[in-house]
Amino acid sequence: MSTQQQQKTEPAITPEIVAEHGLTPDEYQRVLDILGRTPNLTELGIFSVMWSEHCSYKSSKKWLKTLPTTAPWVIQGPGENAGVVDIGDGLAAVFKMESHNHPSFIEPYQGAATGVGGILRDVFTMGARPVANLNALRFGAPDHPKTRHLVSGVVAGIGGYGNCVGVPTVGGEVDFHPDYNGNILVNAMTVGVAPADRIFYSKASGVGNPVVYVGSRTGRDGIHGATMASAEFSADSEEKRPTVQVGDPFTEKLLIEACLELMATDAIVAIQDMGAAGLTSSSFEMASKGGLGVELTLDRVPMREDGMTPYELMLSESQERMLMVLQPGKEAMAEAVFRKWDLDFAIIGRLTDTGRMVLTWHGETVADLPIDPLAEAAPEYDRPWAPTPHQPVVIADDVPVLPWTEALVALMGGPDLSSRRWIWEQYDHMVMGDTVQRPGGDAAVVRLHGTDRGLAMTTDCTPRYVRADPVTGGRQAVAEAYRNLTAVGARPLAVTDNMNFGNPEKPVIMGQFVGACRGLGEACAALDMPVVSGNVSLYNETEGRAIPSTPTIGAIGILDDLDRMATVGFKAAGEAVIVIGETAAMRAGGGWVGQSLYLRDLCGREEGAPPPVDLEHERRVGETVRGLIQAGRVSACHDVSDGGLLVAVAEMALAGGLGVTLDLAPATAALFGEDQGRYVVTVPAEAADAVLSDLGDLARRIGTTGGEAVAIGGEAVPLADLRAAHEGFFPALMGDEIVAS
């Protein structure tokens, strides 16, 4: 039927239907101005997903543009499916992080699984073979009635998808806080490797070139997924379960192999993952980037359900699907590749020079939309924002003093610092055979296959710092990623960001976003780690209660010699333990306790200014530590972060199964203060004096490895007791639950 005939058979476009599609009255008026007529339901659906927060970045564009995105080693920055950086020897690393927060709260297994599947597609769409997955997870209070179910489902979903598709899950982070009770965060990251001269892009070209659909068939799962991800939750969030996609990792594995096989030829002009907003966003983005139009014959789209409509086909977010533009004459060869891998293949359209998207259904036009006006007229808001008030510095002398032995055991066995072994043992972190530093350290490391070089990778954010001071918190997220890469000996290269925030229409939330962007930008510039990809997830609220602002950073670095890689654990008794990066105030017995885990978890006070981040200091200390590692002068290395200096040392002791005697004053601020820019290293005893002499005021010796306890003065905590507390939290929380309940 024609567009006009379709309008007669579909429900009238009422203000209620417009609101259901997430468009404001002003936005709908803009639709009317672009079209010069009332849209039909399919066209309204297309506008709604393309202009959703999830797809258009309408509240965040202004501030994302301020981030540094270029460097000599950046091949592709933001704007494509994933970022690409040159890693030498003719290779490129391709990586990105994305959120699947709302779907994972509604249906934790499939929400997390399809988050992994989607980020994998973003990477191999660029021509890269995925080599590693990571994740950053935030859950509510451990004793909340839904937390156990959500943890179980999310972990099982991540493991189920990654394990089946055959890509190792090598790292990540997990935090708990009551303010995530109504809206958890599931951020998934994938890293891939490609020939630097064989990167594939989504810009369509060539009038008349065929548009091809490959992968799984389209169903009704995920319809309105992008719109749902751009709205707050309410008490009826469970009713949104049908908007959650359903994944099939075995099909994804076939799709990876088929795409990489075809990419070895000259058949592909452009390629795009069908992610959020499915066929709509993929076709619009490809045509818009190329300044072209596109005609799609929707009845040729492979379907797995009867009676599907054009509206459903355009908005479905069924998984494991790709859209390609092929060179003319290459269709048969391409089809043979995908049929060999038992995947659907259909020529569903062609590129035109009209600048319009024209959709037909059994010979009749069902949508006719201008591409560039729709894209260029997409809303871009400069939302009002309010700065976060500065919090006073917490004076260490005003903080209750607990025996350090009790405090250490409590922190190491608590939700934030306890072992994540229960989680990562459910992930296959060794598949592909190139994982050389597995979960549990500062950064994961994966060998560049067949070489002595490696990629290091990490995810980091400290939301309590961001809430207290978004600028400082943004800086610290990047600085901690920088430290984690440095601590294994890697040279940091670039970051991907995942900006998880509440409702941007609230000035206080928008102010946190603005501040975090400023902090991220300052740190990325100072540390030479440009932002090359990312994702924004807003409206993470339930019934008006926002999550803690969480700008998660994923980062990668390169190790040119894996023989000079550092690890966390103590290696031998009698070695010197040295802290690098302390300031004069810290050496004098000070320490920053504001927003520390000690203050929050042991004193019940979530308050104060977070520790300041001196970016010049971070860079100086980081370069110093990398120099020591690359020269083979240290036997172990660990950055100091959550929990402070004593926690860092205890983690090294547990990792190495070897105790330590420390020459430290048992002052709370000195032991548990979270001052930034510090590392702990171990050095053979005979080399300690030379290292300390070379580093001068930047370092001091704080102890000696050996024994079976962490000891200060005449007091000690046996490693056995510390390990029992450290390893006990997750098994106690989850019981025997290993898969989704």
C-alpha positions in Angstrom: 0.0 0.0 0.0 1.1 3.6 -0.5 2.0 5.9 2.4 -1.3 7.6 2.1 -3.2 4.3 2.1 -1.2 3.0 5.0 -2.2 6.1 7.0 -5.8 5.2 6.5 -5.4 1.7 7.9 -3.2 2.5 10.8 -4.3 4.2 14.0 -4.3 8.0 13.9 -1.2 9.7 15.2 -2.5 11.2 18.4 -0.5 13.1 21.1 -0.7 10.0 23.2 0.9 7.8 20.6 3.6 10.5 20.0 4.3 10.5 23.8 4.5 6.7 23.8 7.2 7.0 21.3 9.3 9.2 23.5 8.9 12.4 21.5 8.1 15.7 23.1 5.6 18.1 21.5 8.4 20.3 20.3 10.2 17.4 18.8 7.0 16.2 17.1 6.5 19.6 15.6 10.0 19.3 14.2 8.9 16.0 12.6 5.9 17.8 11.0 8.1 20.6 9.7 10.6 18.1 8.1 7.9 16.0 6.4 5.3 18.7 5.6 2.7 16.2 6.6 1.7 13.8 9.4 3.9 10.7 9.6 2.5 7.3 9.5 3.2 4.9 12.3 6.3 3.4 10.7 7.7 6.8 10.0 6.9 7.9 13.5 8.7 4.9 14.9 11.8 5.7 12.8 11.9 9.2 14.1 11.4 8.1 17.7 14.4 5.7 17.7 16.7 7.9 15.7 15.9 10.8 18.0 16.1 8.8 21.2 18.7 9.7 23.7 20.3 6.3 23.1 20.9 6.9 19.4 21.1 10.7 19.0 23.1 11.7 22.1 20.9 14.8 22.1 21.7 15.8 25.7 25.4 14.9 25.6 26.8 15.9 22.2 27.7 19.4 23.3 30.0 18.1 26.0 31.3 15.0 24.3 32.7 17.3 21.6 35.1 18.8 24.2 37.0 15.5 24.8 40.4 15.0 23.2 40.1 12.4 20.4 43.2 12.6 18.3 46.8 11.5 18.5 49.4 10.2 16.0 48.5 6.6 16.8 44.7 7.1 16.5 43.4 5.6 13.2 39.7 6.1 14.0 38.2 8.1 16.8 34.5 8.5 17.8 31.8 8.3 15.1 32.3 4.7 13.9 31.3 1.4 15.4 34.5 1.3 17.5 37.8 3.2 18.0 41.0 2.1 16.3 44.6 2.7 17.3 47.9 1.8 15.7 49.8 -0.7 17.9 52.8 -1.2 15.5 54.0 -4.1 13.4 51.2 -3.4 10.9 48.5 -4.1 13.5 45.7 -2.1 15.0 43.7 -2.5 18.2 39.9 -2.0 17.8 37.9 -1.4 21.0 34.8 0.0 22.5 32.6 -0.1 25.6 28.8 0.0 25.7 26.0 -0.2 28.2 23.1 -2.7 28.5 21.8 -1.3 31.8 18.1 -1.1 31.4 17.7 -4.5 29.6 19.9 -6.2 32.3 17.8 -5.0 35.1 14.6 -6.2 33.4 16.0 -9.6 32.2 19.5 -10.0 33.7 20.6 -13.1 31.7 19.6 -12.0 28.2 20.3 -8.3 29.0 23.9 -9.0 29.9 24.4 -11.7 27.2 23.2 -9.4 24.4 25.3 -6.6 25.8 28.3 -8.8 25.1 27.0 -9.8 21.7 26.4 -6.2 20.7 29.9 -5.0 21.6 31.5 -7.9 19.9 29.7 -6.9 16.7 30.9 -3.3 17.0 34.4 -4.6 17.0 34.4 -7.2 14.3 32.3 -4.9 12.1 35.5 -2.9 11.8 37.4 -5.9 10.5 39.0 -7.0 13.8 39.0 -10.4 15.3 37.8 -10.0 18.9 40.6 -11.2 21.4 39.2 -10.2 24.8 36.0 -9.1 26.6 35.8 -7.1 29.9 33.0 -5.7 31.9 32.2 -3.2 34.6 29.2 -4.1 36.8 27.4 -2.1 39.5 24.7 -3.7 41.7 22.6 -2.6 44.6 23.1 -3.4 48.3 24.2 -7.0 48.8 21.2 -7.5 51.2 18.6 -6.1 48.8 16.1 -8.8 47.8 16.9 -8.5 44.1 20.6 -8.3 44.2 21.4 -12.0 44.4 19.1 -12.7 41.4 20.6 -9.8 39.4 24.2 -10.8 40.1 23.5 -14.4 39.2 21.8 -13.6 36.0 24.2 -11.0 34.8 27.3 -13.1 35.5 25.7 -16.1 33.9 24.7 -14.1 30.8 28.2 -12.6 30.3 29.8 -16.0 30.8 27.2 -17.9 28.7 27.6 -15.6 25.7 31.4 -15.0 25.9 32.2 -18.6 26.6 30.1 -20.0 23.8 31.4 -17.5 21.2 34.9 -18.4 22.2 36.3 -15.0 23.2 38.0 -14.8 26.7 36.5 -12.6 29.4 39.7 -11.4 31.0 38.9 -8.5 33.3 36.5 -6.0 34.8 35.2 -4.6 38.0 32.1 -5.1 40.3 30.8 -2.7 42.9 27.8 -2.5 45.2 25.9 0.5 46.5 22.2 0.9 47.6 21.7 3.6 45.0 21.9 0.9 42.3 19.1 -1.0 43.8 16.6 0.1 41.2 18.9 0.4 38.2 22.0 -1.7 37.9 24.8 -1.0 35.4 26.2 -3.5 32.9 29.0 -2.1 30.8 30.6 -4.5 28.3 33.9 -3.9 26.5 35.5 -5.8 23.6 39.1 -5.5 22.3 40.0 -6.8 18.8 43.0 -6.9 16.5 43.1 -6.1 12.8 45.6 -5.4 10.1 46.1 -1.6 10.3 45.5 -1.3 6.5 42.3 -3.4 6.5 39.9 -1.4 8.7 36.2 -1.4 7.5 33.9 1.6 7.9 30.1 2.2 7.7 30.1 5.1 5.1 28.0 3.9 2.1 29.1 4.7 -1.4 28.2 3.9 -5.0 24.8 4.7 -6.3 23.1 1.5 -7.3 25.2 -0.7 -5.1 23.3 -3.5 -3.4 22.3 -3.4 0.3 22.6 -6.8 1.9 21.2 -8.2 5.1 23.2 -11.1 6.7 23.0 -13.1 9.9 20.0 -14.2 11.9 16.4 -13.6 11.0 14.4 -10.7 12.4 11.9 -11.3 15.1 9.8 -9.1 17.5 12.4 -9.1 20.3 13.9 -5.7 21.2 11.3 -3.5 19.6 11.4 -0.1 21.3 14.7 -1.2 23.0 16.4 2.1 22.2 13.4 4.1 23.4 13.2 2.1 26.6 16.9 2.7 27.2 16.2 6.5 27.0 13.7 6.7 29.7 13.5 6.3 33.5 12.2 3.1 35.1 9.0 3.1 37.1 7.4 0.5 39.3 6.2 -1.4 36.2 9.6 -2.0 34.7 9.1 -5.7 34.7 6.4 -5.2 32.0 9.1 -4.0 29.6 10.6 -7.5 29.4 9.5 -7.9 25.7 11.9 -5.0 24.8 14.9 -7.0 25.8 16.7 -8.8 23.0 17.4 -12.5 22.9 21.0 -13.6 22.0 22.4 -16.6 20.3 26.2 -16.8 20.8 26.6 -19.8 18.4 25.1 -17.7 15.6 27.4 -14.8 16.6 30.4 -17.1 16.2 29.4 -18.1 12.7 28.8 -14.4 11.9 32.3 -13.4 13.1 33.9 -16.1 10.9 31.7 -15.3 7.9 32.3 -11.6 8.1 36.1 -12.0 8.5 36.2 -14.4 5.6 34.4 -11.9 3.3 36.5 -9.1 4.6 39.6 -10.9 3.2 38.1 -10.1 -0.3 37.3 -6.8 -2.0 33.5 -7.4 -1.9 32.5 -5.0 1.0 32.0 -1.3 0.4 30.6 -0.6 3.9 29.3 -2.6 6.8 27.3 -1.7 9.9 26.1 -3.7 12.9 22.3 -3.8 13.5 22.5 -2.7 17.1 20.2 -0.2 18.9 17.2 0.7 16.6 18.2 -2.3 14.3 17.6 -1.9 10.6 16.6 1.7 11.1 19.8 3.0 12.5 22.1 0.9 10.5 20.6 1.9 7.1 20.2 5.5 8.1 23.7 5.9 9.4 25.3 4.2 6.4 23.4 6.3 3.9 23.8 9.6 5.9 27.6 9.2 6.2 27.8 8.7 2.4 25.4 11.5 1.5 23.2 9.0 -0.3 19.7 7.7 -0.3 18.5 4.1 0.2 15.6 2.0 -1.0 14.7 -1.1 1.1 12.3 -3.8 0.1 11.1 -4.9 3.5 9.3 -8.1 2.4 12.8 -9.5 1.4 14.0 -9.2 5.0 14.5 -12.7 6.5 11.8 -13.1 9.2 11.4 -15.7 11.9 7.8 -14.8 12.9 4.6 -14.7 10.9 2.6 -11.5 10.3 5.4 -9.0 10.9 4.8 -5.5 9.9 7.1 -2.8 8.4 7.0 -1.0 11.7 8.3 -4.1 13.5 10.9 -4.9 11.0 12.4 -1.4 11.2 12.4 -1.2 15.0 13.3 -4.8 15.9 16.6 -5.2 17.7 17.0 -8.9 17.1 20.6 -9.9 17.5 23.3 -11.3 15.3 22.5 -9.2 12.2 24.6 -7.0 9.9 23.9 -4.7 7.0 26.4 -4.4 4.2 26.9 -2.5 1.0 28.6 -4.7 -1.6 30.5 -4.1 -4.8 28.3 -4.8 -7.8 28.8 -8.3 -9.1 30.1 -9.7 -5.7 26.7 -10.8 -4.5 26.9 -14.4 -5.4 30.4 -14.8 -3.9 29.2 -13.1 -0.7 26.1 -15.2 -0.5 28.2 -18.4 -0.9 30.3 -17.4 2.1 27.3 -16.8 4.4 25.4 -19.8 3.2 28.5 -21.9 4.0 28.3 -20.6 7.5 24.6 -21.5 7.6 23.6 -17.8 7.9 20.8 -15.9 6.1 21.7 -13.7 3.2 19.3 -11.4 1.4 19.7 -8.5 -1.0 17.1 -6.1 0.5 17.8 -2.8 -1.3 20.1 -0.5 -3.1 21.8 2.9 -2.7 20.3 5.9 -4.5 21.2 9.5 -5.2 17.9 10.8 -3.8 19.0 11.5 -0.2 15.8 9.7 1.0 14.9 6.5 2.7 12.2 4.8 0.8 10.7 1.6 2.2 8.4 -0.7 0.2 6.3 -3.6 1.4 5.0 -6.0 -1.3 5.4 -3.3 -4.0 3.8 -0.4 -2.1 5.7 2.5 -0.4 5.2 2.4 3.3 7.7 5.1 4.3 9.4 8.0 2.5 11.7 10.1 4.6 14.6 12.6 3.9 17.8 11.2 5.4 19.9 14.3 6.0 17.2 16.6 7.3 16.2 13.9 9.8 19.8 13.4 10.9 20.7 17.1 10.8 17.6 18.3 12.5 17.9 15.8 15.3 17.5 17.6 18.6 20.7 18.8 20.3 20.1 20.3 23.8 22.2 22.6 25.9 20.5 21.5 29.1 20.6 23.7 32.2 23.2 22.4 34.7 24.2 23.2 38.2 27.7 22.6 39.6 28.1 20.1 42.4 28.8 21.9 45.7 32.3 21.4 47.0 32.5 19.2 50.1 34.8 20.0 53.0 38.0 18.1 53.5 37.6 15.4 56.1 40.2 15.9 58.8 41.9 12.6 59.6 42.0 13.3 63.3 38.2 13.5 63.3 37.8 9.9 62.0 37.3 7.1 64.5 40.4 4.9 64.9 39.8 1.2 64.6 42.5 -1.4 65.2 44.3 -1.8 61.9 44.1 -5.5 62.1 40.3 -5.5 62.4 39.9 -2.8 59.8 42.0 -4.6 57.2 40.1 -7.9 57.6 36.8 -6.1 57.4 37.7 -4.1 54.2 39.3 -7.1 52.5 36.2 -9.2 53.2 33.7 -6.5 52.3 31.6 -6.0 49.1 34.0 -3.7 47.4 37.4 -5.3 48.0 36.6 -9.0 48.3 37.8 -11.5 45.8 35.8 -11.7 42.5 36.9 -15.3 42.0 33.3 -16.5 42.2 32.6 -14.3 39.2 35.6 -14.8 36.9 35.8 -18.5 37.4 32.5 -18.6 35.5 34.2 -16.9 32.6 36.5 -18.8 30.2 39.4 -16.4 30.4 41.9 -18.7 28.7 40.1 -19.6 25.5 42.2 -18.7 22.3 45.3 -19.5 24.3 46.8 -16.0 24.4 45.8 -14.7 27.9 49.0 -14.1 29.8 47.6 -12.1 32.7 44.2 -13.3 33.9 41.6 -11.7 36.1 42.6 -10.5 39.5 45.5 -8.2 38.7 45.7 -4.5 37.8 45.1 -5.1 34.1 44.5 -8.1 31.9 47.1 -8.8 29.3 46.5 -10.7 26.0 49.4 -11.8 23.8 49.3 -10.5 20.2 49.1 -14.0 18.6 52.4 -15.4 17.6 54.5 -12.6 19.0 56.2 -11.5 22.2 54.1 -8.4 22.4 50.9 -7.9 24.4 47.8 -5.7 24.8 46.9 -4.7 28.3 43.3 -3.6 29.2 41.3 -2.4 32.1 38.0 -0.8 33.2 37.9 1.7 36.0 35.7 4.3 37.8 35.2 5.3 41.5 31.6 6.6 41.6 31.8 7.9 45.1 34.5 10.3 44.0 32.4 11.4 41.0 29.4 12.1 43.2 31.4 14.2 45.6 33.3 16.1 42.9 32.6 15.2 39.3 35.7 16.9 37.9 38.0 15.2 40.3 36.1 11.9 39.9 36.5 12.1 36.1 40.2 12.8 36.4 40.6 9.9 38.8 38.8 7.4 36.5 41.3 8.0 33.7 44.2 8.2 36.1 43.4 4.9 37.7 43.1 3.3 34.3 46.5 4.8 33.4 48.0 3.4 36.7 46.5 -0.1 36.1 48.1 -0.3 32.6 51.3 1.1 33.9 51.4 -1.4 36.8 51.7 -4.3 34.4 54.4 -2.5 32.3 52.1 -1.3 29.5 52.3 2.1 27.7 48.8 3.5 27.8 47.3 4.4 24.4 43.7 5.4 24.5 40.4 5.1 26.3 36.7 4.3 25.6 34.2 5.8 27.9 30.8 4.7 29.2 28.9 7.6 30.7 26.3 6.3 33.0 24.1 9.0 34.6 20.6 9.8 35.7 18.0 12.1 34.2 19.8 14.9 32.3 16.7 17.1 32.6 17.6 17.6 36.2 20.3 20.3 36.5 22.2 18.6 39.3 22.6 15.4 37.2 23.5 17.4 34.1 26.0 19.3 36.2 27.6 16.0 37.2 27.8 15.0 33.5 29.4 18.3 32.6 31.9 18.1 35.4 32.9 14.5 34.7 33.4 15.4 31.0 35.7 18.2 32.0 37.7 15.9 34.4 37.9 13.1 31.8 39.1 15.6 29.1 41.8 17.1 31.3 43.1 13.7 32.3 43.1 12.2 28.8 44.9 15.3 27.5 47.5 15.3 30.3 48.2 11.5 30.1 48.1 11.3 26.2 45.1 8.9 26.3 42.6 10.2 23.7 39.0 9.1 23.8 38.4 7.0 20.6 35.0 5.5 21.2 32.3 5.3 23.8 28.7 5.3 24.9 26.3 7.5 26.9 23.6 5.9 29.0 21.2 8.4 30.6 17.9 8.2 32.6 19.4 5.6 34.9 16.7 6.2 37.5 13.8 4.4 39.1 10.9 6.5 40.4 13.1 9.6 40.5 16.1 8.0 42.3 19.3 8.3 40.2 22.3 6.0 40.2 25.6 7.4 41.4 27.1 9.1 38.4 29.4 6.5 36.9 31.7 7.5 33.9 33.4 4.2 33.4 36.7 4.2 31.6 37.9 1.3 29.5 41.6 1.7 28.5 44.2 -0.2 26.5 48.0 -0.2 26.5 50.8 -2.0 24.6 53.6 -4.1 26.0 56.5 -4.5 23.5 58.1 -7.3 25.5 56.0 -9.7 27.5 59.2 -10.9 29.3 59.2 -7.5 31.0 55.5 -7.7 32.2 54.9 -7.1 35.9 52.4 -8.9 38.1 50.8 -8.2 41.5 52.0 -11.0 43.7 55.1 -11.0 45.9 57.7 -13.3 44.3 60.3 -14.2 47.1 61.0 -13.7 50.7 63.5 -11.0 51.8 62.7 -8.5 49.0 62.3 -4.8 49.7 58.8 -3.3 49.6 58.9 0.2 48.2 56.1 2.8 47.7 56.6 5.2 44.8 54.7 8.4 44.4 54.1 9.5 48.0 54.0 13.2 48.7 55.8 14.9 51.7 52.4 15.1 53.5 51.9 11.4 53.2 55.4 10.6 54.4 54.7 12.8 57.4 51.9 10.5 58.4 49.0 12.1 56.6 46.5 10.5 54.3 43.3 11.4 52.5 40.3 9.8 54.2 37.4 11.7 52.6 35.2 9.4 50.5 37.5 6.5 51.4 36.2 3.0 51.9 37.4 3.1 55.5 35.2 6.1 56.2 32.2 4.7 54.3 32.2 1.0 55.2 33.7 1.1 58.7 32.5 4.5 60.0 29.2 4.8 58.1 30.1 8.2 56.7 29.9 8.8 52.9 31.2 12.3 52.9 34.0 14.7 52.3 36.0 15.9 49.3 37.6 13.0 47.3 41.4 12.8 47.0 42.8 15.3 44.6 44.4 14.1 41.3 47.6 15.8 40.3 47.9 14.8 36.6 51.4 16.0 36.2 52.4 13.9 39.2 50.5 10.9 37.8 52.4 11.1 34.5 55.8 11.6 36.2 55.3 8.6 38.5 53.8 6.4 35.8 56.7 7.0 33.5 59.1 6.2 36.4 57.4 3.0 37.2 57.2 1.8 33.6 60.9 2.5 33.3 61.6 0.3 36.3 59.5 -2.5 34.9 60.9 -2.3 31.4 64.4 -2.4 32.9 63.6 -5.5 34.8 64.4 -3.8 38.1 61.2 -4.7 40.0 59.7 -8.2 40.7 56.1 -7.1 41.5 54.0 -4.0 41.1 50.5 -2.8 42.2 48.8 0.5 42.1 47.3 2.0 45.3 43.6 2.7 45.0 40.5 1.7 46.9 41.3 1.0 50.6 44.7 2.7 50.5 48.3 1.6 51.0 47.7 -1.3 53.4 45.1 -2.9 51.2 47.4 -2.7 48.2 50.2 -4.5 50.2 47.7 -7.1 51.5 46.5 -7.8 48.0 50.1 -8.4 46.8 50.7 -10.7 49.8 47.6 -12.8 49.0 48.4 -12.9 45.3 51.9 -14.2 46.0 51.0 -16.4 49.0 53.7 -14.6 51.0 53.6 -12.4 54.0 55.2 -9.0 54.7 56.5 -7.0 57.6 55.9 -3.3 57.3 57.8 -0.4 58.9 54.8 1.9 59.1 53.1 3.9 61.8 49.7 2.3 62.4 47.9 5.5 61.7 44.5 5.2 60.1 45.0 7.9 57.5 48.5 6.6 56.5 47.3 3.0 56.2 43.8 3.5 54.7 43.9 6.9 53.1 43.3 6.9 49.4 45.8 9.4 48.2 46.3 9.1 44.4 49.3 8.6 42.2 51.0 5.8 44.1 52.4 2.3 43.4 53.9 -0.4 45.5 56.8 -2.4 44.1 59.1 -5.1 45.3 62.8 -5.1 44.6 65.5 -7.8 45.3 67.2 -6.8 48.6 70.6 -6.3 46.9 69.1 -3.8 44.4 66.9 -1.8 46.8 69.5 0.9 47.7 70.2 1.6 44.0 66.5 1.9 43.2 65.9 4.2 46.2 68.9 6.3 45.3 67.7 6.7 41.7 64.2 7.7 42.7 65.1 10.1 45.4 62.1 11.8 47.1 59.7 9.9 44.9 60.1 6.6 46.8 60.7 5.1 50.3 61.1 1.6 51.6 58.2 0.5 53.8 58.9 -3.2 54.5 60.3 -6.6 53.6 58.5 -9.7 52.2 58.4 -13.0 54.1 56.5 -15.0 56.6 52.8 -15.9 56.7 51.2 -12.7 57.9 50.9 -9.0 57.3 52.7 -7.5 60.2 53.2 -4.0 61.6 55.1 -3.6 64.8 54.1 -6.3 67.2 50.7 -7.0 65.6 49.9 -9.2 62.6 47.0 -10.6 60.5 47.7 -14.2 59.4 47.4 -14.6 55.6 45.0 -17.5 56.2 42.6 -15.3 58.1 42.9 -12.6 55.5 42.3 -15.0 52.7 39.3 -16.5 54.4 37.7 -13.1 54.7 38.8 -12.1 51.2 37.5 -15.2 49.4 34.4 -15.6 51.6 32.1 -12.7 50.5 30.8 -13.9 47.2 30.2 -17.5 48.1 28.4 -16.4 51.2 26.3 -13.9 49.2 25.5 -16.3 46.3 25.5 -19.7 48.1 25.4 -22.5 45.5 23.9 -20.3 42.8 26.1 -20.4 39.7 23.5 -19.8 37.0 20.6 -17.4 36.7 17.8 -18.1 39.1 
